[in-house]
Each structure stands twice: as structure tokens, then as C-alpha cells.
Amino acid sequence: MTQLEIRNLEVCHGLLKAVRGVDLDVNAGEVLAIVGANGAGKTTLMRAIAGSHRASKGSIHFNGQDIGALPAHQRVKRGLSLVPEGRRLFPKMTVQENLAVSAQIGRSGNWSIDSIFEVFENLVKRRHAKAETLSGGEQQATAIGRALVANPEIILLDEVSLGLSPAIVDRVYSILPKLRATATTVVLVEQDLGRVLKVSDRIICMLEGQVVLQGPTAELTREQIVEAYFGLKTSRKEKVQP
């Protein structure tokens, strides 16, 4: 079932069209990975979906309803949460206080402040520490936890492994099986292609603001993805539809 439907989306930074003519369907319960080089438009697309950057053209439908005009906090209330690149925590607030902000959304579901501490055990001793004093891994766990306590139907993970050690990245990604178990849809932006191939159901590759390759992960080769990633010979012609 299609949960998120995007049609002819265009998002600008001033005169620059960062996202151009993007059509995208996201199915309920899947893990969709968005890959592409720096400047491909991935983060801008995620921000547009979440409502933190207004699209200049096109439509975004979530569970059949047009959410294109809704501000970000209203999209969270509908069940759409973003873990932004750079984490964007409230630095002077504690871990628990950061989580409590999203818990006030009041959506029912499997996630609570206590369940976040059960999943991210590294946060237990840091519960009352200010976010600005946390390590990168602790900050990322808090950012993911903050998104989850809103009990989203779709969680958008933007570069959650950026700047973290492989061991910490493994800990962060350990949340995916739990999200699958609760049928939470995941859309993630990730630079590590090897990890993407392991965790995703479907891959979309962006280049210069456009989708140039998409398809089920099992049907795409690493060569196809790399060619699309760098805009090499066959990337614009060879598209695998889901």
C-alpha cells in the first residue's frame, strides 16, 4: 500500500532548483534508501517531506491526504517524523527533556521515553545530561529517540551515520529490526552503499536534484548504483521501476 505519494516535486534554494520533478511512492512498512553525491538534493527532499522546507511546485500526499501546505509540527502530529542531518537537538536541555518535547505530541503507539532508554542503553546514565555534553553517538541516539517518541508511521533518517565510528553506526542501525517489527516505514539517506544494500528494500539514486535510478534493492547491482551516483554513461537511461 502506498503511504507517501510525491508528484512533480520542485524545491528551491533561492534561484537554485535543488529538487526537480521528483515522483516518488513510499510503501507502508518498507525501508527506502535515498543515495546520491553531495548536492544531489537528498536532504532538501527529506526536509520538504517533513515540512521544514516548503516546496515551490508539486504535491505530497500522506495516507491519501494532501499535506503540502501543512507546517512541520502538523506533519509530526499526522505521523511523519524527521531525524535531521546534524541532529538539531536542544543543546541546553537534557536527554530526557529533549525526548519529552516530542512525547507531548500525544500520538499513541509502541514508543515512550522509557522504551527509548531500553533500546538505547547508552543513554541511561546520560538521562539528565545536557545534549551539548553528549558524544556524537549519544546525540544521534537522542535525536532518533526524539523522533520515535512521537510514534510516527514514517520516520525520515537523514545521514544518521555521519561522523560516527563504525561501532556506533552499528548501534544506531540496530533500531531498524525494531522499526520493521512495528511496521514503521523508514526513509533513510545514507552515504555508505554497503550498508544501504544490506538494510533497504528499495533504493532511489538522485543526481542534480532528479531521481535517475530506482528499484528494489535485490534487482539493482552495485555497478548500476555507482553509475547513477556519479552520472556515468548509462545512469540516465537505465531505470529499474519498482
N, C-alpha and C positions, 0 to 999 in steps of 0.2 A: 504494500500500500504506500502510495506517495504521501509523505508527511510534509515536505517542504518543496514548493514549486517556484522556481525563479525563471522569469522570461524577459529576454532582451534587456538585461540589466546594464545600466551605464552609471558609473560613479566617477566623479571628477575631483581633482585637487586643483582648484583654480581653473586654468585653461587646459590642464593635462587630464586626459581621459585615462584613469588608472584601471578601470574595468570597462570593457567594451563588448556589448552584445552578448552577454553571458546567459545561456539557457542551462538550467540545472534542476534535476529532480533528486531529492534525497528520500530514500525509502525508510519506513519505520523500522527501527531496530538494527540498522546496518552501521558499519564503521566505514565512513567515506574519507579517503585521504586526498588532500589537495597539495600537489607538489609544483615546483617551478623555481626558477632562479630568483635572486633578489630583484625586486622591482617588477615582478611578473603580475602583481595585483592581488596576491593571495590574502594578505592582511586586510587590504581595503575591502575585498569581497566579504570577509568574515565580519568586519565592522559594519558593513552595510546590512548584512543579515541580522546582526544584533541590534541595529538601530542607532549605533553611535556615530555613523556617518550616513547622511541622507543621500539616497540615490537620486540622480538627476533624470533618469528615464527607466522605464521598465516596471515590473511588478514582482512582489514577493508574497506568496500565499503560504500560510502555515495552517495545517489541518483544514484546508479549504477556505480560509478566511484571509482577506487582503490585509496585511499588516504593514504595508509600505509607508503609511502615514503615522504609525504609532511610534512614540518615543521609546527609548531603550527600556525604561523601567516597566512600561506596559507590556513589552515583549517578554520580559522576565516573568511577569505575572501570568502570561499565556503559556509559559513553559519553555522558554528559549534563553539559555544562559551562555555567556561568553567568558572563557578564561583568556584574557588578552595577552598579547606579546608584551613582555616586561612586567607582568603580574599585576601592577597597579593596585597594590594593597594600600590601606590607610596606615601610613607609617607610624603614627603616634598611638595607634590603637593596638591592643593585644591580639593574639591569635584568636582567642575566644570572642572578643568584641568584633573582629572582622567577620567571623562566622555568623555572629548574632545579627549583623546587619541584613544578611540575606535570609536568615531564618524568619525575619519579620514579614517576608513576602506572604507566608501563610499557606503555601501550597502543601497539600498532603502527599505523603509518599514514604519511601523507604529510608530517606536520608534525614538525619538530625545532627545536631552538634556532637552528641555522644557517639553516634555511629561514625562520624568523620574521624574522631580520635581513635576509634577501634581499628579503622583501616590504615590511618597514617599514625602509627605508633610513635614515630619520631617527634610528633608534635605534643605528645602528652606532657613531657617535662617542660615544654615551652609554652604551655597553655596560657600563662599570664605574662609572657614576654611580649614586648612591643615588636611590631612587624619589622621595624627598621633594624632590629638587632639580630634577626634571623639569618641563617645561611641561605644560599641560593636554593638548595633543595627544600628547606623548610618553608621558604617563601612560596615556592611553587606548589607544595602540598597544601598550604593555606589558601592559595588562590583557587586551586581545584576544589578544595573543600567548601570555599565560599560559594562557588557556583553550584555545587551539588546540594547544599542545604536548602536551596530554593526548589529542589525536587523538579528539575527540568525534564521535559520529554526529549529535548535535543540539547546536547552540550557541545559547544564550539571550543576546540582546544587549539590555540594559536601559538605554535613554536614552543610547546611546553618543555622541550628538552634543551632549549637554547642556553648555552653557558654552563651546563651541568655535566658532572662526571658520568661515565657510563653506568656506574653502580647506582647513582642517584636517579638516572633516567630509567633504569630498570624498575626501581621502586615506584617512580611516578606512573609508569606504564602498567604496573601491576593492578591498577584500578580497572583496566579495560574488561577483564573477565567478569568483574562485579557489575559493571555497567551493562554488559551483554545479558547477565542473569536477570536484570531488572528491565530488560527490553528498552533501555535508554539508547537513543540514536546518538552517534558520535560523528562529528565532522572535525577532522584534525588537519592542521597544516604542519608539515614535518619535512626537514631537510635530509634526514637520514633515510635514504632509499631502501637500505636493507631492512630497517625496522618497519617501514611502510609495507613492504612486501610480505612481512610476517603477520602484521596485525589487521590489515584492512581487507574489506570485502570488495571494495571498488576504488579505483584511482582516477583522479582528474588531474591533468597537467595543464598549467597555464603558461602563456608566453605573451608578453607585451599586452596584458590585460584581457586576453582571449583564452578560451578553452580550445586547446589544439589536439588533445588526445583524451579519451575517456573510455573506460570499460571495466569489466570485472577483473580483479587482480589476477586471478588464475589464468586469464586469457591474454594478458599483456606480458611481453618479455621485457627484461631489463634494457635490452637494446632499443626497443621502441620508446620506452620511457625516457632514456637518456637522449635520444634523438629529438624528441619533443621538447625536453627540458632545455636543450641548447639551441633549438630551432634549426636542426640539421636537415639534410636533404628530404626525408620523407615525412617530416613531422606534421606538416600542414595537410598533406594528402591522406595520410593513413590514420583513420579514426576508427576505433572499435566501439560500437554502441552497446550499452548495457542491455 
